């Protein structure tokens, strides 16, 4: 399977709810991490790594500014 980057809160939540095994790493914006993590689905695998990154680092990762 080809590796694909899914970004944006709603698209990521859809993938997590439909097929959480597809997600290998979750990045959240620093400073918003705890609030966002509290809203993650309960069935989220406990072993899924969650990393906080600055907004600039996230924008660079996806190649554009996401709103």
ROLO-60727 format. One record per residue: residue number from 1; residue in one letter; x negated, y negated, z of N, C-alpha, C in turn. Coordinates in Angstrom, 1 decimal. Example, Ala and Ser with C-alpha at 12.3 -4.5 7.8 and 13.67 -1.06 7.14 Angstrom:
2
    i  aa     n_u     n_v     n_w    ca_u    ca_v    ca_w     c_u     c_v     c_w
    1   a   -13.2     5.7     7.8   -12.3     4.5     7.8   -13.2     3.3     7.8
    2   s   -12.8     2.2     7.1   -13.7     1.1     7.1   -12.9     0.0     7.9
***
This chain:
67
    i  aa     n_u     n_v     n_w    ca_u    ca_v    ca_w     c_u     c_v     c_w
    1   x    -0.8     1.2     0.0     0.0     0.0     0.0    -0.9    -1.2     0.0
    2   x    -0.5    -2.2    -0.8    -1.3    -3.4    -0.9    -1.1    -4.3     0.4
    3   x    -2.1    -4.9     0.8    -2.0    -5.8     2.0    -1.3    -7.1     1.5
    4   x    -0.4    -7.6     2.3     0.3    -8.8     2.0     0.4    -9.6     3.3
    5   x     0.3   -10.9     3.1     0.4   -11.8     4.2     1.9   -12.4     4.3
    6   x     2.6   -12.2     5.4     3.9   -12.8     5.5     3.8   -13.9     6.5
    7   x     4.3   -15.1     6.2     4.1   -16.2     7.1     5.5   -17.0     7.2
    8   x     5.6   -17.7     8.3     6.8   -18.4     8.6     7.6   -17.6     9.6
    9   x     8.1   -18.2    10.6     8.8   -17.6    11.7     9.9   -16.6    11.3
   10   x    10.8   -17.1    10.5    12.0   -16.3    10.1    11.5   -15.1     9.2
   11   x    10.7   -15.2     8.2    10.3   -14.1     7.4     9.5   -13.0     8.3
   12   x     8.7   -13.5     9.2     8.0   -12.5    10.1     9.0   -11.8    11.0
   13   x    10.0   -12.5    11.5    11.0   -11.8    12.3    11.7   -10.8    11.5
   14   x    12.1   -11.1    10.3    12.8   -10.1     9.5    12.0    -8.8     9.3
   15   x    10.7    -9.0     9.0     9.8    -7.8     8.8     9.7    -7.0    10.1
   16   x     9.5    -7.7    11.2     9.4    -7.1    12.5    10.7    -6.3    12.9
   17   x    11.8    -6.8    12.5    13.1    -6.1    12.8    13.3    -4.9    11.9
   18   x    12.9    -5.1    10.6    13.3    -4.0     9.7    12.2    -2.9     9.6
   19   x    10.9    -3.3     9.7     9.8    -2.3     9.6     8.6    -2.8    10.3
   20   x     8.6    -2.7    11.7     7.5    -3.3    12.5     6.2    -2.6    12.2
   21   x     6.2    -1.4    11.6     4.9    -0.7    11.3     4.1    -1.4    10.2
   22   x     4.8    -2.3     9.5     4.1    -3.0     8.4     3.2    -4.1     8.9
   23   x     3.5    -4.6    10.1     2.7    -5.7    10.7     1.5    -5.1    11.5
   24   x     0.3    -5.6    11.1    -0.9    -5.1    11.8    -1.5    -6.2    12.8
   25   x    -1.2    -7.4    12.5    -1.7    -8.5    13.4    -0.6    -9.6    13.3
   26   x    -0.4   -10.2    14.5     0.5   -11.4    14.5    -0.2   -12.6    15.0
   27   x    -0.1   -13.7    14.2    -0.7   -14.9    14.6     0.4   -15.9    14.9
   28   x     0.2   -16.6    16.0     1.1   -17.7    16.4     0.4   -19.0    16.7
   29   x     1.1   -20.1    16.5     0.4   -21.4    16.7     0.0   -21.6    18.1
   30   x    -1.2   -22.0    18.4    -1.6   -22.3    19.7    -0.7   -23.3    20.3
   31   x    -0.4   -23.1    21.6     0.4   -24.1    22.3     1.9   -23.7    22.2
   32   x     2.3   -22.9    21.2     3.6   -22.5    21.0     3.7   -21.0    21.3
   33   x     2.6   -20.3    21.5     2.5   -18.9    21.6     3.4   -18.2    22.6
   34   x     3.4   -18.7    23.8     4.2   -18.1    24.9     5.7   -18.2    24.6
   35   x     6.2   -19.4    24.2     7.6   -19.6    23.8     8.0   -18.7    22.7
   36   x     7.1   -18.6    21.6     7.4   -17.8    20.5     7.4   -16.3    20.8
   37   x     6.4   -15.9    21.6     6.3   -14.5    22.0     7.5   -14.0    22.8
   38   x     8.1   -14.9    23.6     9.3   -14.6    24.4    10.5   -14.3    23.4
   39   x    10.5   -14.9    22.2    11.6   -14.7    21.3    11.4   -13.5    20.3
   40   x    10.3   -12.8    20.5    10.0   -11.6    19.6    11.0   -10.5    19.9
   41   x    11.3    -9.7    19.0    12.2    -8.5    19.2    11.6    -7.6    20.3
   42   x    12.5    -7.1    21.1    12.1    -6.2    22.2    11.4    -4.9    21.7
   43   x    11.8    -4.5    20.5    11.2    -3.3    20.0     9.8    -3.5    19.4
   44   x     9.2    -4.6    19.5     7.9    -4.9    19.0     6.9    -4.0    19.7
   45   x     6.0    -3.3    18.9     5.1    -2.4    19.5     4.1    -3.1    20.5
   46   x     4.0    -2.5    21.6     3.1    -3.2    22.6     1.7    -3.2    22.2
   47   x     1.3    -2.4    21.3    -0.1    -2.3    20.8    -0.4    -3.4    19.7
   48   x     0.6    -4.1    19.3     0.4    -5.1    18.2    -0.4    -6.3    18.7
   49   x    -1.5    -6.6    18.1    -2.3    -7.7    18.6    -1.7    -9.0    18.2
   50   x    -1.6    -9.9    19.2    -1.1   -11.2    19.0    -2.2   -12.2    19.3
   51   x    -2.5   -13.1    18.3    -3.6   -14.0    18.4    -3.0   -15.5    18.2
   52   x    -3.5   -16.4    19.1    -3.1   -17.8    18.9    -4.2   -18.5    18.1
   53   x    -3.7   -19.3    17.2    -4.6   -20.0    16.3    -4.1   -21.5    16.2
   54   x    -5.0   -22.4    15.9    -4.6   -23.8    15.7    -3.8   -23.9    14.4
   55   x    -3.0   -24.9    14.3    -2.2   -25.2    13.1    -3.1   -25.2    11.9
   56   x    -4.2   -25.9    12.0    -5.1   -26.0    10.8    -5.6   -24.6    10.4
   57   x    -6.0   -23.8    11.4    -6.5   -22.4    11.0    -5.4   -21.6    10.4
   58   x    -4.1   -21.7    10.8    -3.0   -21.0    10.2    -2.8   -21.5     8.8
   59   x    -2.8   -22.8     8.6    -2.7   -23.3     7.3    -3.7   -22.8     6.3
   60   x    -5.0   -22.8     6.8    -6.1   -22.3     6.0    -5.9   -20.8     5.6
   61   x    -5.4   -20.1     6.6    -5.2   -18.6     6.4    -4.2   -18.3     5.3
   62   x    -3.1   -19.1     5.2    -2.1   -18.9     4.2    -2.3   -19.7     2.9
   63   x    -3.3   -20.7     3.0    -3.6   -21.4     1.8    -2.8   -22.6     1.5
   64   x    -1.9   -23.0     2.4    -1.1   -24.2     2.3    -0.5   -24.6     3.6
   65   x     0.1   -25.8     3.6     0.8   -26.2     4.8     2.2   -25.7     4.9
   66   x     2.5   -24.9     5.9     3.8   -24.4     6.0     4.6   -25.2     7.0
   67   x     5.9   -25.5     6.7     6.7   -26.3     7.6     7.6   -25.5     8.4
***
